Amino acid sequence: MSVVSQVILNADDELRYPTSGELKGIQDFLKTGPQRLGIAQTLAESEKKIVDQASKALWRRRPDFIAPG
C-alpha cells in the first residue's frame, strides 16, 4: 500500500486528521514521483533482458528443473 493510502487509512481509522509528520511523509513521497516513474520505465524497457538473464541463471543453478517447451 502506498504511503498516501496508509496515512489516510490510519488517520481515518483513528477519526483524526493526519499529523504534520504524516503530511511531511506524503510530501516527501510525492517529491520522489519522477524518480519512481523513471525506475518503473527502466524496468519495463528491460523486462525481456531481466527475464532472460534470470532464466539462464536458474538453468545454470538448477539444470534438473524441466525446461519449458
Distance bins in CASP14 RR format, pairs under 12 A and 6 or more apart:
PFRMAT RR
TARGET T0000
AUTHOR 0000-0000-0000
RMODE 2
METHOD distances of the structure
MODEL  1
1 7 0 0 0 0 1 0 0 0 0 0 0
1 8 0 0 0 0 0 1 0 0 0 0 0
1 9 1 0 0 1 0 0 0 0 0 0 0
1 10 0 0 0 0 0 1 0 0 0 0 0
1 29 0 0 0 0 0 1 0 0 0 0 0
2 8 0 0 0 0 1 0 0 0 0 0 0
2 9 0 0 0 0 0 1 0 0 0 0 0
2 25 0 0 0 0 0 1 0 0 0 0 0
2 26 0 0 0 0 1 0 0 0 0 0 0
2 29 1 0 0 1 0 0 0 0 0 0 0
2 30 0 0 0 0 0 1 0 0 0 0 0
2 32 0 0 0 0 0 1 0 0 0 0 0
2 33 0 0 0 0 0 1 0 0 0 0 0
2 36 0 0 0 0 0 1 0 0 0 0 0
3 9 0 0 0 0 0 1 0 0 0 0 0
3 10 0 0 0 0 0 1 0 0 0 0 0
3 18 0 0 0 0 0 1 0 0 0 0 0
3 21 0 0 0 0 0 1 0 0 0 0 0
3 22 0 0 0 0 1 0 0 0 0 0 0
3 23 0 0 0 0 0 1 0 0 0 0 0
3 24 0 0 0 0 0 1 0 0 0 0 0
3 25 1 0 0 1 0 0 0 0 0 0 0
3 26 1 0 0 1 0 0 0 0 0 0 0
3 27 0 0 0 0 1 0 0 0 0 0 0
3 28 0 0 0 0 1 0 0 0 0 0 0
3 29 1 0 1 0 0 0 0 0 0 0 0
3 30 0 0 0 0 1 0 0 0 0 0 0
3 31 0 0 0 0 0 1 0 0 0 0 0
3 32 0 0 0 0 1 0 0 0 0 0 0
3 33 0 0 0 0 0 1 0 0 0 0 0
3 36 0 0 0 0 0 1 0 0 0 0 0
4 10 0 0 0 0 0 1 0 0 0 0 0
4 11 0 0 0 0 0 1 0 0 0 0 0
4 18 0 0 0 0 1 0 0 0 0 0 0
4 22 0 0 0 0 1 0 0 0 0 0 0
4 23 0 0 0 0 0 1 0 0 0 0 0
4 25 0 0 0 0 1 0 0 0 0 0 0
4 26 1 0 1 0 0 0 0 0 0 0 0
4 27 0 0 0 0 0 1 0 0 0 0 0
4 28 0 0 0 0 0 1 0 0 0 0 0
4 29 1 0 0 1 0 0 0 0 0 0 0
4 30 1 0 0 1 0 0 0 0 0 0 0
4 33 0 0 0 0 0 1 0 0 0 0 0
5 11 0 0 0 0 0 1 0 0 0 0 0
5 12 0 0 0 0 0 1 0 0 0 0 0
5 18 0 0 0 0 0 1 0 0 0 0 0
5 22 0 0 0 0 0 1 0 0 0 0 0
5 26 0 0 0 0 0 1 0 0 0 0 0
5 29 0 0 0 0 0 1 0 0 0 0 0
6 12 0 0 0 0 0 1 0 0 0 0 0
6 13 0 0 0 0 0 1 0 0 0 0 0
6 18 0 0 0 0 0 1 0 0 0 0 0
6 22 0 0 0 0 1 0 0 0 0 0 0
6 25 0 0 0 0 0 1 0 0 0 0 0
6 26 0 0 0 0 1 0 0 0 0 0 0
6 29 0 0 0 0 0 1 0 0 0 0 0
7 13 0 0 0 0 0 1 0 0 0 0 0
7 14 0 0 0 0 0 1 0 0 0 0 0
7 16 0 0 0 0 0 1 0 0 0 0 0
7 17 0 0 0 0 0 1 0 0 0 0 0
7 18 1 0 1 0 0 0 0 0 0 0 0
7 19 0 0 0 0 1 0 0 0 0 0 0
7 20 0 0 0 0 0 1 0 0 0 0 0
7 21 0 0 0 0 1 0 0 0 0 0 0
7 22 1 0 1 0 0 0 0 0 0 0 0
7 23 1 0 0 1 0 0 0 0 0 0 0
7 24 0 0 0 0 0 1 0 0 0 0 0
7 25 1 0 0 1 0 0 0 0 0 0 0
7 26 1 0 1 0 0 0 0 0 0 0 0
7 27 0 0 0 0 0 1 0 0 0 0 0
7 28 0 0 0 0 0 1 0 0 0 0 0
7 29 0 0 0 0 1 0 0 0 0 0 0
7 30 0 0 0 0 0 1 0 0 0 0 0
8 14 0 0 0 0 0 1 0 0 0 0 0
8 16 0 0 0 0 0 1 0 0 0 0 0
8 17 0 0 0 0 0 1 0 0 0 0 0
8 18 1 0 0 1 0 0 0 0 0 0 0
8 22 0 0 0 0 1 0 0 0 0 0 0
8 23 0 0 0 0 0 1 0 0 0 0 0
8 26 0 0 0 0 1 0 0 0 0 0 0
9 16 0 0 0 0 0 1 0 0 0 0 0
9 18 0 0 0 0 0 1 0 0 0 0 0
9 22 0 0 0 0 0 1 0 0 0 0 0
10 16 0 0 0 0 1 0 0 0 0 0 0
10 17 0 0 0 0 0 1 0 0 0 0 0
10 18 0 0 0 0 1 0 0 0 0 0 0
10 19 0 0 0 0 1 0 0 0 0 0 0
10 21 0 0 0 0 0 1 0 0 0 0 0
10 22 1 0 0 1 0 0 0 0 0 0 0
10 26 0 0 0 0 0 1 0 0 0 0 0
11 17 1 0 0 1 0 0 0 0 0 0 0
11 18 1 0 1 0 0 0 0 0 0 0 0
11 19 1 0 0 1 0 0 0 0 0 0 0
11 20 0 0 0 0 0 1 0 0 0 0 0
11 21 0 0 0 0 0 1 0 0 0 0 0
11 22 1 0 0 1 0 0 0 0 0 0 0
11 23 0 0 0 0 1 0 0 0 0 0 0
11 26 0 0 0 0 0 1 0 0 0 0 0
12 18 0 0 0 0 1 0 0 0 0 0 0
12 22 0 0 0 0 0 1 0 0 0 0 0
14 22 0 0 0 0 0 1 0 0 0 0 0
16 22 0 0 0 0 1 0 0 0 0 0 0
17 23 0 0 0 0 1 0 0 0 0 0 0
18 24 0 0 0 0 1 0 0 0 0 0 0
18 25 0 0 0 0 1 0 0 0 0 0 0
18 26 1 0 0 1 0 0 0 0 0 0 0
18 27 0 0 0 0 0 1 0 0 0 0 0
19 25 0 0 0 0 1 0 0 0 0 0 0
19 26 0 0 0 0 0 1 0 0 0 0 0
20 26 0 0 0 0 0 1 0 0 0 0 0
20 27 0 0 0 0 0 1 0 0 0 0 0
21 27 0 0 0 0 1 0 0 0 0 0 0
21 28 0 0 0 0 1 0 0 0 0 0 0
21 29 0 0 0 0 0 1 0 0 0 0 0
22 28 0 0 0 0 0 1 0 0 0 0 0
22 29 0 0 0 0 0 1 0 0 0 0 0
23 29 0 0 0 0 0 1 0 0 0 0 0
23 30 0 0 0 0 0 1 0 0 0 0 0
24 30 0 0 0 0 0 1 0 0 0 0 0
24 31 0 0 0 0 0 1 0 0 0 0 0
25 31 0 0 0 0 1 0 0 0 0 0 0
25 32 0 0 0 0 0 1 0 0 0 0 0
26 32 0 0 0 0 0 1 0 0 0 0 0
26 33 0 0 0 0 0 1 0 0 0 0 0
27 33 0 0 0 0 0 1 0 0 0 0 0
28 35 0 0 0 0 0 1 0 0 0 0 0
29 35 0 0 0 0 0 1 0 0 0 0 0
29 36 0 0 0 0 1 0 0 0 0 0 0
30 36 0 0 0 0 0 1 0 0 0 0 0
30 37 0 0 0 0 0 1 0 0 0 0 0
32 38 0 0 0 0 0 1 0 0 0 0 0
32 39 0 0 0 0 1 0 0 0 0 0 0
32 40 0 0 0 0 0 1 0 0 0 0 0
33 39 0 0 0 0 1 0 0 0 0 0 0
33 40 0 0 0 0 1 0 0 0 0 0 0
33 41 0 0 0 0 0 1 0 0 0 0 0
34 40 0 0 0 0 0 1 0 0 0 0 0
34 41 0 0 0 0 0 1 0 0 0 0 0
35 41 0 0 0 0 0 1 0 0 0 0 0
35 42 0 0 0 0 0 1 0 0 0 0 0
36 42 0 0 0 0 0 1 0 0 0 0 0
36 43 0 0 0 0 0 1 0 0 0 0 0
37 43 0 0 0 0 0 1 0 0 0 0 0
37 44 0 0 0 0 0 1 0 0 0 0 0
38 44 0 0 0 0 1 0 0 0 0 0 0
38 45 0 0 0 0 1 0 0 0 0 0 0
38 46 0 0 0 0 0 1 0 0 0 0 0
39 45 0 0 0 0 0 1 0 0 0 0 0
39 46 0 0 0 0 0 1 0 0 0 0 0
40 46 0 0 0 0 0 1 0 0 0 0 0
40 47 0 0 0 0 0 1 0 0 0 0 0
41 47 0 0 0 0 0 1 0 0 0 0 0
42 49 0 0 0 0 0 1 0 0 0 0 0
42 50 0 0 0 0 0 1 0 0 0 0 0
43 49 0 0 0 0 0 1 0 0 0 0 0
43 50 1 0 0 1 0 0 0 0 0 0 0
43 51 0 0 0 0 0 1 0 0 0 0 0
44 50 0 0 0 0 0 1 0 0 0 0 0
44 51 0 0 0 0 0 1 0 0 0 0 0
46 52 0 0 0 0 0 1 0 0 0 0 0
46 53 0 0 0 0 1 0 0 0 0 0 0
46 54 0 0 0 0 0 1 0 0 0 0 0
47 53 0 0 0 0 0 1 0 0 0 0 0
47 54 0 0 0 0 0 1 0 0 0 0 0
48 54 0 0 0 0 0 1 0 0 0 0 0
48 55 0 0 0 0 0 1 0 0 0 0 0
49 55 0 0 0 0 0 1 0 0 0 0 0
49 56 0 0 0 0 0 1 0 0 0 0 0
50 56 0 0 0 0 0 1 0 0 0 0 0
50 57 0 0 0 0 0 1 0 0 0 0 0
51 57 0 0 0 0 0 1 0 0 0 0 0
51 58 0 0 0 0 0 1 0 0 0 0 0
51 68 0 0 0 0 0 1 0 0 0 0 0
52 58 0 0 0 0 0 1 0 0 0 0 0
52 59 0 0 0 0 0 1 0 0 0 0 0
53 59 0 0 0 0 0 1 0 0 0 0 0
53 60 0 0 0 0 0 1 0 0 0 0 0
54 60 0 0 0 0 0 1 0 0 0 0 0
54 61 0 0 0 0 0 1 0 0 0 0 0
55 61 0 0 0 0 0 1 0 0 0 0 0
55 62 0 0 0 0 0 1 0 0 0 0 0
55 65 0 0 0 0 0 1 0 0 0 0 0
55 67 0 0 0 0 1 0 0 0 0 0 0
55 68 0 0 0 0 1 0 0 0 0 0 0
56 62 0 0 0 0 0 1 0 0 0 0 0
56 63 0 0 0 0 0 1 0 0 0 0 0
56 67 0 0 0 0 0 1 0 0 0 0 0
57 63 0 0 0 0 0 1 0 0 0 0 0
57 65 0 0 0 0 0 1 0 0 0 0 0
58 64 0 0 0 0 0 1 0 0 0 0 0
58 65 1 0 0 1 0 0 0 0 0 0 0
58 66 0 0 0 0 0 1 0 0 0 0 0
58 67 0 0 0 0 0 1 0 0 0 0 0
58 68 0 0 0 0 0 1 0 0 0 0 0
59 65 1 0 0 1 0 0 0 0 0 0 0
59 66 0 0 0 0 0 1 0 0 0 0 0
59 67 1 0 0 1 0 0 0 0 0 0 0
59 68 0 0 0 0 0 1 0 0 0 0 0
END
